[in-house]
């Protein structure tokens, strides 16, 4: 099988997890890593046996041995990084949240479509085997009509006031970092964005959202109840309730198992744990798209990525939360 050659832009913590997963794929090659700090780049390359280490992103995108670039920088840099890669003719897999807001997302997607280059948001949860099984259960109508989704994601960040998660200049706050998981999950489950959005939020000392409770309303009385937090550890499960039963997904954002419980007493459990970190599944999707000439993934389309950003923009508007780079 044709090998896909990867470049890594931003050797941070999540890039380590992604590369560890990539190394399990025989059809993937990691050709280069780029950082604004050459020493970090070299250390990362040495750790994983990557042939080239660059001290700038510009050098990385000029490497003609790289087919696709994985972007793992803070949210605030995603738009600039993606535009750089796309203008250099590189396909892109960019970490969530895709951008700071929907306007930025539309700008990047417009360029990708003009240049006919593959682009995808790295919402890794969508591609996990357990979540694939959940979609199959829903498509087969096992739990009937979906009435309610409950999904939470909360962590206790630690690190004090200098942690990137509370820095407005880096797009800090719970919503863009962990809240996007339940928001994106609701988009996947209902296949659309909510008609009604209500929320409560606590803004911390730096002005970013540290905790929120979100209610989405859809047609025919369907609802989603979502919570996110960066100062409170939550039980990060998802529950999907329907007329004929429910689905429970423990730790849904890195789901290793799922349970289907029907009103007639039948129970089905899906639980083979994935190997490595789990990030290989989104990489496999990106590589399949490249081989097939697809410019985006059908599992998380670019239009859906924009729609999710629009929903998060509406939430932040309710909270009067703007980032410094926004007008």
Backbone bond lengths (Angstrom), bond angles and torsions (degrees), N, CA, C in turn:
res aa  C-N    CA-C-N  psi(-1)  N-CA   C-N-CA  omega(-1)  CA-C   N-CA-C  phi
1 X - - - 1.460 - - 1.529 109.50 -
2 X 1.317 114.88 139.56 1.466 120.15 179.10 1.524 110.54 -57.77
3 X 1.312 116.37 130.19 1.462 120.69 179.63 1.527 109.86 -84.09
4 X 1.312 114.94 138.43 1.461 121.40 176.10 1.517 108.24 -98.84
5 X 1.329 115.29 131.47 1.467 121.36 -173.79 1.534 110.35 -99.99
6 X 1.318 115.37 123.75 1.461 121.99 -173.37 1.532 112.16 -105.70
7 X 1.337 113.97 147.07 1.453 122.25 166.15 1.522 108.14 -119.76
8 X 1.311 117.70 146.04 1.467 123.28 -178.75 1.524 108.42 -113.23
9 X 1.320 116.09 120.24 1.463 121.25 -179.44 1.526 108.07 -108.17
10 X 1.335 115.42 105.66 1.459 120.76 -179.25 1.516 111.79 99.28
11 X 1.338 118.86 92.35 1.468 121.84 -175.49 1.529 113.41 -85.55
12 X 1.336 116.60 56.77 1.458 120.69 179.21 1.517 112.44 -89.35
13 X 1.332 116.10 -166.43 1.465 121.00 -173.70 1.520 112.20 -61.58
14 X 1.314 117.50 -43.25 1.466 119.49 -177.14 1.523 111.00 -71.32
15 X 1.333 117.31 -28.89 1.467 120.41 176.74 1.525 110.82 -64.94
16 X 1.311 117.63 -33.53 1.468 120.57 176.12 1.531 109.86 -60.57
17 X 1.333 116.20 -45.92 1.465 120.00 -179.19 1.528 110.78 -64.41
18 X 1.337 115.95 -40.14 1.461 119.49 -179.03 1.529 110.76 -65.82
19 X 1.311 116.83 -45.04 1.465 120.40 -178.35 1.528 111.18 -67.16
20 X 1.319 116.99 -39.14 1.461 119.43 175.95 1.526 110.97 -57.10
21 X 1.322 116.67 -38.22 1.459 120.78 177.47 1.527 111.55 -72.21
22 X 1.332 116.91 -42.38 1.468 120.62 179.27 1.525 111.74 -57.46
23 X 1.315 116.30 -36.18 1.463 120.45 -177.44 1.529 112.67 -66.20
24 X 1.332 117.41 -13.56 1.463 120.45 177.63 1.531 111.71 -87.00
25 X 1.327 118.09 -7.00 1.463 122.41 -175.89 1.522 109.97 -100.60
26 X 1.319 116.59 118.94 1.459 120.87 -177.15 1.527 112.45 -68.05
27 X 1.327 117.39 -23.45 1.461 120.17 -177.43 1.520 112.92 -95.91
28 X 1.337 116.56 13.15 1.471 121.30 177.61 1.522 109.75 -117.24
29 X 1.324 115.54 138.42 1.462 121.91 173.67 1.522 108.47 -124.68
30 X 1.320 116.70 135.09 1.464 120.58 175.87 1.518 107.27 -101.41
31 X 1.316 115.62 111.35 1.458 120.82 -172.26 1.522 113.94 -95.03
32 X 1.335 117.45 -30.02 1.460 118.35 -173.07 1.522 110.99 -160.88
33 X 1.326 115.46 156.60 1.451 122.53 173.87 1.515 107.65 -133.13
34 X 1.325 116.35 142.13 1.453 121.04 179.33 1.511 112.18 -127.30
35 X 1.328 115.98 138.54 1.455 122.93 177.64 1.518 108.29 -143.58
36 X 1.324 116.60 160.18 1.472 119.19 173.57 1.523 110.73 -77.08
37 X 1.333 116.05 -9.85 1.462 122.47 177.58 1.528 107.41 -117.31
38 X 1.323 117.36 108.06 1.459 121.50 -175.60 1.524 111.73 -59.44
39 X 1.322 118.32 -32.02 1.462 120.72 -179.57 1.534 111.28 -67.83
40 X 1.326 116.54 -40.92 1.471 119.71 175.54 1.522 110.34 -63.62
41 X 1.306 116.27 -41.76 1.454 121.09 179.62 1.524 110.87 -62.28
42 X 1.318 116.05 -45.75 1.464 120.41 -179.67 1.520 111.72 -64.98
43 X 1.309 116.87 -40.35 1.466 120.70 179.06 1.533 110.57 -64.02
44 X 1.323 116.04 -43.21 1.460 121.04 178.96 1.530 110.47 -62.60
45 X 1.342 115.60 -45.92 1.471 120.72 179.88 1.522 111.19 -61.04
46 X 1.320 116.97 -41.46 1.464 121.09 -179.73 1.527 111.07 -64.85
47 X 1.327 116.57 -39.54 1.464 121.54 -178.87 1.520 111.68 -60.11
48 X 1.351 116.29 -38.45 1.459 119.89 -172.74 1.537 113.94 -113.17
49 X 1.327 116.91 8.70 1.456 119.44 178.15 1.517 113.63 66.86
50 X 1.320 116.93 36.25 1.464 121.98 179.70 1.525 108.58 -85.01
51 X 1.316 118.56 129.69 1.471 121.24 -172.07 1.522 115.29 -61.60
52 X 1.358 117.81 -38.65 1.462 119.50 -173.11 1.522 111.02 -124.30
53 X 1.328 115.00 139.95 1.464 122.09 176.32 1.522 107.90 -128.00
54 X 1.339 115.58 124.40 1.464 120.48 -178.05 1.521 110.49 -112.32
55 X 1.332 114.63 149.87 1.461 121.29 179.09 1.516 113.21 -96.42
56 X 1.329 116.90 13.54 1.468 120.97 175.00 1.519 108.75 -155.57
57 X 1.315 115.60 155.27 1.458 120.57 177.21 1.532 110.40 -70.93
58 X 1.326 115.85 -32.46 1.465 119.97 -179.29 1.529 111.33 -61.39
59 X 1.326 116.92 -40.44 1.465 119.81 177.47 1.526 111.00 -64.99
60 X 1.316 116.26 -40.33 1.459 120.33 -179.33 1.530 111.50 -60.24
61 X 1.330 116.98 -48.06 1.471 119.24 -174.77 1.529 111.65 -70.75
62 X 1.324 117.91 -17.38 1.467 120.30 178.01 1.534 112.30 -85.00
63 X 1.309 117.86 -5.89 1.465 121.42 -177.66 1.530 109.49 -71.74
64 X 1.333 117.05 115.68 1.461 120.31 -176.71 1.529 112.88 -78.70
65 X 1.341 117.05 1.31 1.459 120.88 175.45 1.532 112.03 -94.35
66 X 1.327 116.82 5.14 1.466 122.10 -178.03 1.522 109.75 -111.05
67 X 1.349 116.14 127.35 1.469 121.69 178.45 1.522 112.53 -92.63
68 X 1.332 116.28 -39.50 1.462 121.63 -173.76 1.517 108.73 -141.76
69 X 1.315 116.01 144.22 1.463 121.30 -178.18 1.526 110.01 -117.70
70 X 1.327 114.90 130.43 1.456 122.63 174.77 1.522 108.11 -95.23
71 X 1.329 116.58 123.29 1.466 122.28 -176.54 1.520 109.48 -102.47
72 X 1.331 116.12 123.62 1.465 121.61 -175.91 1.521 111.30 -131.44
73 X 1.320 116.41 38.60 1.464 122.41 179.49 1.533 109.97 -94.32
74 X 1.342 119.21 173.19 1.469 120.24 176.11 1.533 111.63 -60.55
75 X 1.344 115.19 156.68 1.469 121.01 -177.53 1.528 112.61 -50.47
76 X 1.322 115.80 -40.33 1.459 120.94 -173.77 1.521 112.78 -63.87
77 X 1.328 117.49 -20.66 1.467 121.46 -177.80 1.523 113.01 -98.70
78 X 1.321 118.18 -7.93 1.467 120.69 -172.53 1.524 113.41 -58.51
79 X 1.323 116.93 -46.64 1.465 118.68 -177.50 1.524 110.32 -59.93
80 X 1.306 117.43 -51.57 1.464 121.88 -178.92 1.531 110.87 -59.25
81 X 1.322 116.28 -43.75 1.468 120.59 -178.89 1.521 111.47 -65.26
82 X 1.317 116.88 -42.83 1.461 119.96 -179.97 1.518 111.62 -66.35
83 X 1.319 117.14 -42.29 1.463 119.96 178.51 1.526 110.30 -61.08
84 X 1.322 116.72 -40.59 1.471 121.03 178.26 1.531 110.41 -59.81
85 X 1.329 116.32 -47.65 1.466 120.41 -178.83 1.522 111.92 -65.07
86 X 1.314 116.44 -45.82 1.465 120.47 -177.34 1.521 111.24 -65.57
87 X 1.319 117.03 -40.13 1.468 120.10 178.06 1.523 112.06 -66.08
88 X 1.332 116.66 -20.63 1.466 121.04 176.15 1.525 111.59 -91.42
89 X 1.337 116.85 3.04 1.455 120.76 176.67 1.516 114.79 83.86
90 X 1.346 117.92 19.97 1.456 121.28 -177.95 1.524 111.37 -100.06
91 X 1.334 115.85 139.78 1.457 121.23 168.19 1.528 108.34 -67.85
92 X 1.345 116.65 156.75 1.466 119.96 -172.34 1.526 111.42 -138.64
93 X 1.324 114.89 135.47 1.458 123.86 165.39 1.518 105.92 -118.66
94 X 1.339 117.13 112.85 1.469 120.91 -173.29 1.511 111.29 -114.05
95 X 1.320 115.36 134.33 1.458 121.35 179.59 1.526 111.57 -58.12
96 X 1.322 113.66 153.86 1.460 119.90 172.31 1.540 108.08 -79.63
97 X 1.347 119.50 157.31 1.442 120.63 -11.37 1.528 109.10 -69.95
98 X 1.316 115.02 147.32 1.452 122.23 -170.80 1.529 111.83 -53.18
99 X 1.314 115.70 -46.51 1.469 122.32 177.97 1.529 108.24 -146.88
100 X 1.308 115.98 -173.63 1.457 121.28 176.43 1.523 111.05 -74.15
101 X 1.339 115.93 -39.96 1.461 120.43 -177.45 1.528 110.42 -150.25
102 X 1.319 115.33 177.06 1.467 120.33 -175.60 1.524 112.42 -68.34
103 X 1.325 118.08 -34.71 1.468 119.91 178.49 1.527 110.62 -59.94
104 X 1.326 117.10 -43.74 1.461 120.33 177.47 1.522 110.96 -62.84
105 X 1.323 115.89 -41.69 1.470 119.69 -179.95 1.523 110.97 -61.29
106 X 1.328 116.16 -44.14 1.470 119.81 -179.67 1.523 110.99 -63.02
107 X 1.321 117.40 -38.20 1.466 120.96 179.90 1.522 111.00 -63.11
108 X 1.325 116.30 -44.78 1.467 120.17 -179.40 1.528 110.71 -66.98
109 X 1.309 116.51 -44.85 1.464 120.52 -177.98 1.524 111.13 -64.82
110 X 1.308 116.53 -37.34 1.468 119.98 177.41 1.527 110.77 -59.02
111 X 1.321 117.22 -43.30 1.460 120.91 179.44 1.530 110.98 -65.98
112 X 1.329 116.88 -43.70 1.467 120.27 179.84 1.523 110.69 -59.95
113 X 1.316 116.35 -40.93 1.469 119.58 -179.26 1.522 111.19 -71.38
114 X 1.331 116.68 -36.50 1.469 119.51 176.84 1.519 110.78 -62.47
115 X 1.323 116.04 -40.61 1.461 120.91 -176.57 1.534 112.73 -90.00
116 X 1.335 115.76 -3.03 1.473 120.94 179.57 1.533 111.29 55.83
117 X 1.344 113.91 51.83 1.464 121.42 179.55 1.524 110.34 -117.15
118 X 1.313 116.11 144.20 1.461 121.33 178.48 1.526 110.34 -67.15
119 X 1.350 115.00 138.86 1.456 121.71 179.86 1.521 107.80 -148.39
120 X 1.340 116.52 136.24 1.462 119.97 179.76 1.521 110.74 -152.36
121 X 1.320 115.31 142.47 1.464 121.40 171.94 1.526 108.85 -78.63
122 X 1.322 116.75 133.43 1.463 121.52 -176.33 1.530 110.86 -85.25
123 X 1.331 115.90 64.02 1.460 121.10 173.88 1.528 107.22 -87.31
124 X 1.332 115.97 81.69 1.459 122.79 -167.93 1.519 113.38 -60.00
125 X 1.349 117.29 -28.93 1.459 121.23 -179.50 1.529 112.15 -55.03
126 X 1.323 116.96 -38.37 1.468 121.44 -176.52 1.533 112.62 -57.20
127 X 1.330 116.61 -27.36 1.451 120.64 -168.71 1.535 113.44 -102.75
128 X 1.324 117.20 -1.70 1.459 120.79 -180.00 1.526 110.35 -68.00
129 X 1.325 118.12 144.09 1.468 120.47 -178.63 1.527 113.79 -54.71
130 X 1.324 117.93 -39.93 1.464 120.04 -179.18 1.526 111.57 -64.95
131 X 1.325 117.26 -37.80 1.462 120.22 179.26 1.523 110.23 -73.08
132 X 1.317 116.91 -34.51 1.468 120.10 172.99 1.526 110.39 -59.68
133 X 1.326 116.60 -42.14 1.465 120.85 177.63 1.522 111.22 -64.34
134 X 1.327 118.30 -39.71 1.462 121.88 177.23 1.527 110.14 -59.58
135 X 1.325 117.06 -44.34 1.464 119.62 178.50 1.527 111.06 -61.43
136 X 1.327 116.29 -38.76 1.472 119.79 177.96 1.527 110.75 -63.49
137 X 1.332 117.84 -44.61 1.467 121.15 178.04 1.528 110.83 -58.74
138 X 1.332 116.02 -42.65 1.465 119.76 -179.11 1.524 111.37 -68.36
139 X 1.333 116.27 -42.95 1.460 119.95 179.89 1.525 111.72 -63.43
140 X 1.341 116.28 -31.38 1.463 120.92 178.85 1.524 112.51 -83.12
141 X 1.338 116.35 -2.61 1.461 121.11 173.61 1.512 115.53 72.83
142 X 1.331 118.08 23.25 1.458 120.43 -175.18 1.528 113.07 -59.93
143 X 1.329 118.17 -40.55 1.471 118.90 -177.23 1.527 111.85 -96.80
144 X 1.331 117.17 11.58 1.454 120.53 178.08 1.517 112.47 73.55
145 X 1.321 115.25 -148.11 1.461 120.53 178.93 1.523 109.91 -74.99
146 X 1.313 116.84 131.21 1.466 120.92 179.79 1.528 109.09 -75.84
147 X 1.314 116.21 128.04 1.462 121.74 179.18 1.523 113.00 -107.13
148 X 1.349 116.22 -36.72 1.467 118.51 -170.86 1.530 110.59 -150.88
149 X 1.314 115.23 137.51 1.461 122.70 170.86 1.517 108.63 -117.92
150 X 1.318 116.41 135.41 1.469 121.36 171.40 1.511 107.37 -126.30
151 X 1.331 117.22 123.95 1.465 121.26 -178.71 1.526 109.41 -148.45
152 X 1.321 115.75 132.08 1.464 121.49 -178.36 1.525 110.02 -129.62
153 X 1.333 114.63 151.99 1.467 120.16 171.75 1.518 107.42 -149.88
154 X 1.317 115.07 111.65 1.457 120.06 179.14 1.509 111.52 -140.48
155 X 1.331 115.78 140.09 1.455 122.59 179.33 1.526 108.98 -130.76
156 X 1.323 116.09 164.39 1.457 121.62 170.78 1.516 106.44 -111.16
157 X 1.314 116.37 102.78 1.470 121.76 -164.79 1.523 114.11 -67.44
158 X 1.333 116.94 -38.04 1.460 118.26 -172.49 1.525 110.32 66.34
159 X 1.307 117.45 -175.29 1.457 121.61 175.31 1.509 115.58 86.56
160 X 1.332 117.24 -4.41 1.453 119.59 175.20 1.518 114.74 71.71
161 X 1.340 116.83 -166.89 1.469 121.57 -173.20 1.523 114.48 -70.80
162 X 1.329 118.22 -9.64 1.465 120.20 -178.17 1.530 112.34 -96.52
163 X 1.325 117.27 1.21 1.458 121.11 176.54 1.529 109.45 -63.07
164 X 1.330 116.86 139.57 1.466 120.50 -178.11 1.526 111.75 -59.70
165 X 1.344 117.48 -24.99 1.459 120.72 -176.25 1.525 113.09 -68.04
166 X 1.327 117.75 -15.16 1.465 119.66 178.25 1.521 111.70 -115.98
167 X 1.315 117.49 13.38 1.460 121.76 -178.70 1.525 109.47 -95.85
168 X 1.335 118.75 111.48 1.468 120.43 -179.27 1.524 112.72 -59.99
169 X 1.326 117.30 -32.96 1.463 120.91 -178.83 1.520 112.41 -65.87
170 X 1.332 116.69 -19.14 1.467 121.21 179.06 1.527 111.80 -105.55
171 X 1.325 117.27 11.90 1.459 120.20 -177.49 1.507 112.24 73.09
172 X 1.344 115.89 35.94 1.454 120.62 -176.35 1.519 113.12 -69.38
173 X 1.325 114.34 171.22 1.458 121.24 -178.34 1.510 111.40 119.39
174 X 1.315 115.46 162.19 1.458 120.54 -177.29 1.525 112.33 -69.31
175 X 1.324 117.48 -37.74 1.461 119.88 -170.72 1.517 112.98 -60.14
176 X 1.330 117.74 -51.73 1.462 120.16 -175.09 1.522 112.53 -74.39
177 X 1.317 117.26 -19.25 1.463 118.96 -175.70 1.518 112.62 -99.40
178 X 1.328 118.04 -52.70 1.466 120.75 -179.52 1.522 112.21 -113.60
179 X 1.323 117.50 -32.13 1.465 120.49 -179.99 1.515 113.27 -63.40
180 X 1.323 116.58 -26.81 1.459 119.60 179.05 1.525 111.60 -61.39
181 X 1.327 117.62 -27.50 1.466 119.82 179.73 1.531 111.77 -62.75
182 X 1.337 120.06 -56.14 1.460 118.35 177.13 1.531 113.41 -64.97
183 X 1.338 118.03 -34.45 1.462 119.89 178.35 1.528 110.41 -64.15
184 X 1.318 116.71 -45.44 1.466 120.78 178.26 1.522 111.05 -67.61
185 X 1.334 116.74 -35.56 1.454 120.54 178.58 1.525 110.56 -63.65
186 X 1.333 116.47 -41.76 1.467 120.31 176.93 1.524 110.84 -61.93
187 X 1.321 116.61 -39.04 1.462 120.74 177.50 1.526 110.41 -61.60
188 X 1.324 116.94 -40.79 1.460 120.83 179.13 1.529 111.24 -67.88
189 X 1.325 117.16 -43.67 1.465 121.12 -175.65 1.525 111.67 -67.77
190 X 1.323 117.22 -45.44 1.468 120.53 -175.76 1.527 113.18 -91.64
191 X 1.339 116.60 -13.94 1.456 120.30 177.44 1.511 114.27 72.18
192 X 1.314 117.12 16.28 1.471 121.57 -178.99 1.520 108.85 -166.23
193 X 1.326 115.19 173.53 1.460 120.81 176.35 1.526 109.67 -92.10
194 X 1.324 117.41 156.85 1.467 120.32 -174.89 1.526 112.71 -69.35
195 X 1.333 114.57 151.40 1.464 120.58 173.48 1.526 111.38 -81.73
196 X 1.332 115.75 -30.01 1.467 121.98 -179.19 1.521 108.99 -127.41
197 X 1.335 115.92 136.15 1.457 121.45 178.67 1.521 108.87 -129.67
198 X 1.325 116.51 120.86 1.461 122.04 175.36 1.525 107.84 -128.26
199 X 1.328 116.70 149.25 1.459 118.17 -176.30 1.518 112.28 -159.75
200 X 1.319 114.51 158.83 1.457 123.85 167.88 1.512 107.31 -124.75
201 X 1.327 117.51 144.16 1.454 120.30 -177.22 1.521 110.61 -141.63
202 X 1.321 115.71 149.56 1.466 122.08 168.05 1.516 107.52 -115.41
203 X 1.335 116.33 118.95 1.456 122.03 176.27 1.522 108.67 -94.46
204 X 1.324 115.78 130.45 1.457 120.73 -178.08 1.517 113.08 -82.77
205 X 1.326 117.68 -174.42 1.465 122.34 -176.49 1.521 114.68 -58.00
206 X 1.333 117.55 -29.80 1.466 119.76 -179.65 1.527 112.55 -86.91
207 X 1.334 116.08 -3.49 1.461 119.98 176.51 1.511 115.05 95.08
208 X 1.329 118.40 -1.95 1.463 120.09 179.20 1.525 109.88 -95.89
209 X 1.324 115.79 161.52 1.458 121.64 -179.41 1.524 110.76 -72.85
210 X 1.321 115.53 120.99 1.458 119.89 177.76 1.518 111.51 -99.40
211 X 1.335 116.01 -17.62 1.458 119.51 -178.71 1.516 108.23 -162.46
212 X 1.335 116.57 139.97 1.465 119.31 177.01 1.517 110.34 -151.27
213 X 1.314 114.21 152.55 1.461 122.92 169.95 1.521 107.13 -120.97
214 X 1.316 115.92 129.42 1.463 121.71 -171.59 1.523 109.32 -125.01
215 X 1.312 116.52 135.77 1.463 122.37 174.43 1.522 108.90 -120.31
216 X 1.317 116.23 125.07 1.465 122.39 175.44 1.524 108.40 -108.48
217 X 1.323 115.42 139.21 1.457 121.15 175.70 1.520 110.70 -118.95
218 X 1.324 116.29 136.66 1.461 122.86 -179.94 1.530 108.69 -123.83
219 X 1.323 115.98 175.05 1.462 119.50 179.99 1.531 110.18 -63.69
220 X 1.333 115.05 157.35 1.469 123.47 178.50 1.524 112.26 61.37
221 X 1.329 116.48 28.91 1.454 121.04 173.08 1.511 116.08 75.61
222 X 1.314 118.15 9.98 1.462 120.37 179.12 1.530 110.03 -72.82
223 X 1.314 116.28 148.06 1.461 120.68 -173.25 1.522 111.20 -142.99
224 X 1.352 114.53 158.59 1.459 122.39 170.34 1.516 108.19 -133.89
225 X 1.330 115.68 134.54 1.465 122.73 176.38 1.521 107.41 -116.17
226 X 1.342 116.18 117.09 1.459 121.95 -171.36 1.527 109.99 -129.26
227 X 1.335 116.62 140.34 1.461 121.06 175.19 1.519 109.56 -130.39
228 X 1.327 115.89 146.05 1.457 120.49 173.80 1.521 109.12 -142.16
229 X 1.339 115.66 150.41 1.465 119.92 -177.58 1.515 109.87 -160.30
230 X 1.331 115.43 149.22 1.466 119.91 173.31 1.524 111.92 -118.97
231 X 1.338 117.21 2.11 1.462 120.92 176.26 1.523 111.53 -123.30
232 X 1.327 116.78 7.13 1.465 121.40 -177.78 1.521 109.55 -140.57
233 X 1.311 116.83 120.93 1.459 119.96 176.44 1.523 109.60 -75.05
234 X 1.320 116.04 127.23 1.456 121.99 179.03 1.525 109.85 -112.08
235 X 1.315 115.90 165.62 1.459 121.40 169.12 1.529 105.69 -82.63
236 X 1.309 115.71 105.48 1.466 120.46 -165.68 1.532 112.76 -87.21
237 X 1.326 114.43 56.96 1.454 121.18 -178.69 1.527 110.83 -100.79
238 X 1.329 115.07 162.55 1.459 121.68 172.58 1.521 108.99 -124.62
239 X 1.327 114.78 141.82 1.465 122.06 178.07 1.522 107.56 -129.87
240 X 1.328 116.12 129.38 1.458 121.67 178.03 1.526 106.99 -117.72
241 X 1.332 117.00 115.90 1.453 121.79 -175.31 1.524 110.48 -107.03
242 X 1.331 115.87 131.98 1.455 120.93 178.43 1.514 111.51 -130.47
243 X 1.320 116.20 -177.28 1.461 121.38 -176.78 1.528 112.39 -71.84
244 X 1.342 117.27 -20.40 1.463 120.27 -176.38 1.535 113.12 -116.44
245 X 1.329 117.21 6.44 1.453 119.38 179.62 1.514 111.61 154.44
246 X 1.323 116.07 -163.00 1.460 119.43 -178.99 1.521 110.30 -147.37
247 X 1.342 114.62 163.95 1.459 123.14 175.50 1.517 107.82 -122.49
248 X 1.325 116.34 132.93 1.465 121.77 177.54 1.520 108.32 -116.70
249 X 1.340 116.25 129.71 1.466 122.01 179.61 1.525 108.40 -124.72
250 X 1.326 117.56 100.89 1.472 119.55 177.42 1.532 110.80 -65.52
251 X 1.334 115.84 140.28 1.471 120.79 178.98 1.529 110.06 44.71
252 X 1.315 115.56 57.97 1.471 121.20 -167.39 1.517 113.22 -58.72
253 X 1.345 118.66 -26.95 1.465 119.25 -174.51 1.527 111.96 -71.85
254 X 1.356 117.65 -23.14 1.464 119.37 170.11 1.528 109.07 -129.63
255 X 1.321 114.43 49.09 1.463 122.80 -169.90 1.525 112.92 -52.88
256 X 1.329 114.55 124.12 1.462 120.31 173.34 1.520 111.69 -106.59
257 X 1.325 116.22 -14.04 1.459 119.92 178.81 1.518 109.83 -153.18
258 X 1.328 114.65 164.37 1.455 122.05 177.81 1.519 108.16 -151.10
259 X 1.329 115.57 152.63 1.462 120.68 -176.21 1.515 109.64 -131.67
260 X 1.329 115.32 128.11 1.462 123.22 178.00 1.524 108.17 -104.83
261 X 1.329 117.06 122.72 1.464 122.54 -179.15 1.530 108.80 -124.09
262 X 1.322 116.81 117.74 1.454 121.45 -176.10 1.530 111.46 -103.72
263 X 1.318 115.70 155.63 1.467 120.60 -176.60 1.519 112.40 -63.89
264 X 1.334 117.03 -25.95 1.465 119.61 -179.95 1.524 112.65 -81.68
265 X 1.340 116.51 5.11 1.460 120.50 176.17 1.513 114.79 98.30
266 X 1.312 117.45 -10.39 1.459 119.67 179.32 1.524 110.47 -71.30
267 X 1.325 115.09 141.33 1.465 121.74 178.77 1.524 108.32 -133.41
268 X 1.322 115.61 134.98 1.459 120.61 174.47 1.517 107.90 -129.62
269 X 1.309 116.29 133.58 1.462 120.61 178.65 1.523 110.11 -119.64
270 X 1.320 114.71 136.78 1.467 121.74 175.15 1.514 106.51 -114.32
271 X 1.336 117.45 124.53 1.449 116.02 -173.08 1.500 119.37 -153.93
272 X 1.331 121.50 15.46 1.466 117.38 175.37 1.522 110.56 -67.35
273 X 1.321 117.72 119.96 1.459 119.99 -176.79 1.521 110.57 -71.39
274 X 1.327 115.49 142.63 1.459 119.14 179.24 1.522 110.80 -76.96
275 X 1.312 114.77 156.24 1.455 120.82 177.76 1.524 109.91 -83.76
276 X 1.317 115.76 162.73 1.459 122.69 177.08 1.528 110.20 56.41
277 X 1.339 117.48 -146.36 1.460 121.26 -173.82 1.522 113.37 -89.34
278 X 1.331 117.90 -13.07 1.454 121.59 -178.02 1.519 114.45 95.13
279 X 1.324 116.91 -10.09 1.459 119.68 -178.69 1.531 112.10 -76.54
280 X 1.332 117.01 -8.85 1.459 119.71 -178.92 1.521 112.49 -66.21
281 X 1.326 117.60 -25.43 1.465 119.64 -175.00 1.521 112.27 -70.38
282 X 1.346 117.51 -38.67 1.457 118.79 175.55 1.522 110.51 -69.52
283 X 1.335 117.22 -34.10 1.464 120.75 176.67 1.520 110.67 -65.27
284 X 1.326 116.70 -40.89 1.463 121.07 177.60 1.524 110.87 -60.85
285 X 1.321 116.82 -41.86 1.465 120.54 177.93 1.522 110.92 -62.53
286 X 1.323 116.94 -45.68 1.469 120.43 179.90 1.525 110.59 -61.06
287 X 1.323 116.88 -42.79 1.459 120.18 -178.57 1.524 111.57 -68.91
288 X 1.324 117.87 -37.85 1.463 120.65 175.16 1.519 110.89 -61.32
289 X 1.330 116.08 -41.76 1.467 120.03 178.41 1.526 110.84 -61.79
290 X 1.322 116.76 -43.91 1.463 119.97 -179.63 1.524 111.04 -62.31
291 X 1.321 116.63 -43.31 1.469 119.58 -178.96 1.532 111.97 -66.22
292 X 1.329 115.56 -32.77 1.460 120.03 -177.63 1.520 113.54 -90.65
293 X 1.331 115.71 0.89 1.466 119.44 179.17 1.514 114.18 75.87
294 X 1.335 117.58 14.98 1.465 120.65 178.30 1.526 109.86 -79.26
295 X 1.310 116.69 140.37 1.460 121.42 -178.65 1.525 113.08 -93.90
296 X 1.335 116.06 -8.49 1.458 120.25 175.48 1.518 108.80 -157.18
297 X 1.330 115.79 167.46 1.454 121.56 -179.08 1.521 110.34 -91.89
298 X 1.326 116.10 141.69 1.467 120.15 175.57 1.531 111.28 -77.56
299 X 1.338 116.88 -15.33 1.459 120.40 -177.98 1.526 111.25 -81.38
300 X 1.323 117.23 -33.66 1.469 121.03 169.05 1.525 106.39 -142.10
301 X 1.305 115.56 95.54 1.460 121.08 -176.15 1.523 110.65 -73.61
302 X 1.310 115.56 162.81 1.464 120.12 177.88 1.524 111.13 -66.71
303 X 1.324 117.18 -35.27 1.465 119.47 177.03 1.528 110.91 -64.09
304 X 1.329 116.92 -37.80 1.457 119.00 178.05 1.530 110.39 -68.93
305 X 1.326 117.06 -39.14 1.463 119.90 176.67 1.528 110.59 -56.38
306 X 1.336 117.44 -45.17 1.468 120.87 177.91 1.523 110.48 -62.79
307 X 1.337 116.76 -43.45 1.466 120.22 -178.33 1.524 111.33 -62.37
308 X 1.321 117.16 -39.03 1.462 120.67 177.15 1.531 110.44 -65.16
309 X 1.330 117.16 -41.73 1.460 120.01 176.72 1.528 110.78 -62.40
310 X 1.329 117.11 -37.78 1.474 120.27 177.88 1.528 110.90 -63.00
311 X 1.324 116.40 -40.91 1.466 119.96 177.90 1.531 110.71 -63.12
312 X 1.320 116.93 -41.80 1.470 119.51 179.26 1.527 110.95 -69.68
313 X 1.326 117.10 -32.42 1.475 119.80 173.90 1.532 110.50 -60.85
314 X 1.333 116.32 -41.52 1.468 120.25 179.80 1.521 111.21 -64.71
315 X 1.309 116.54 -38.51 1.461 119.84 176.89 1.519 110.84 -63.29
316 X 1.325 116.96 -47.59 1.468 119.16 -179.14 1.521 111.32 -65.26
317 X 1.333 116.77 -31.08 1.472 119.79 176.40 1.530 109.99 -64.09
318 X 1.335 117.14 -38.28 1.467 120.14 176.36 1.523 110.87 -63.26
319 X 1.322 115.89 -30.97 1.467 120.74 -176.63 1.533 112.86 -92.19
320 X 1.340 116.88 -1.61 1.477 121.61 -174.13 1.526 111.34 54.60
321 X 1.323 115.31 39.10 1.465 121.52 -178.74 1.521 109.72 -105.12
322 X 1.326 115.58 110.79 1.455 121.99 174.31 1.508 108.84 -120.49
323 X 1.329 114.79 146.29 1.458 119.77 177.24 1.530 109.43 -91.87
324 X 1.317 117.40 156.75 1.469 120.45 -175.42 1.515 114.39 -56.65
325 X 1.348 117.84 -31.37 1.449 120.51 -177.34 1.530 113.28 -81.51
326 X 1.328 117.46 -4.76 1.467 120.63 -179.46 1.516 110.56 -91.47
327 X 1.322 115.78 147.71 1.469 120.71 -179.26 1.516 110.49 -72.51
